[in-house]
């Protein structure tokens, strides 16, 4: 398989997984806009360094692993403060 074929296969695979990544990013960030920014940052990181796909992981695991590396590095909250009746 040529480098071009591999890149095309990777593009198709990532495109199929993108809705799941966006949904997950939205769930963690709390908004679609912020989640989409994280998803875009993930795609940009993968364009810069595709080595994560060569580590023996499935493409899905590699994609979400990259997302989590970005999520953690930005200092994103892992949980929200209690509100409502539980905060009282």
N, C-alpha and C positions, 0 to 999 in steps of 0.2 A: 504494500500500500504506500503510495507516494505521500510526501508531506502535505501536498494540496488536498489529497483525499482525506487524510487524517484531520486536517483543519476543518474541512467541510463536515465530516462526521461529528466532530466536536461541536461545531456551530449548531448543527441540527439537534444534537442531544441537549445542549444548554438551552436552546430555544424551547424545547419540550418541557424542561424543568423550570423555566423562568416563572410561570404562574405560581408554582409551589414556593419558590424562593420569595416572590413578592408577598404572598399570603403570610408566610412565616415572618418576614421582615415587618409587615404591618402589625402582626400580632405582638411582636416584641416591642416595637417602637411606639405603638398606640395610634399611629395615623398612617394613612396611605401615602401621603406626600413624603414623610420622613422615611417610611419603609422603602419607598421607591428610590430615595437617595442612597440608602444602604445597598439596595440591589444593584444600582448603577455603579457604585463604588466597587462592589464585588466583581462585576463584569470588567471594569477597568483594570482591577488588580490581576484578573486572569489573563487579560490581553498582554499585560506587562510581563507576567511570569507564569508560564503554563506548566512549570515543573510539578505542581501539586497533582496534575493528572498522571504523572509518571511514577507516583509513589505507591502504586498498586491498589489504590482505592477505586471504587466505582465513580463514574462521573458525578453522580448525585452526591456522594459523600465528599468528593473533592470540592464541589460547588458550595456545599453548606459549611465545610471546614474553613474555606476561604471567607465566607460571610461571617462566621463566628470570630475569626481572627480580627476582622475589621471591627465587629461589634464590641469586642472586649478592648481593643486598642483605643477606642474612642471614649472609653469611660462610661459607656451607656449603662443606665441603671439595670440591675438584674431583677428588680422588683419595685413595686410602687409603695409609697407610704400608705398606711392604713387610712381609710376615710370612712365617713358615715358612722354607723353605730359602733363599729369595731374600734374606732379611734377614741371613743369616749371612755 
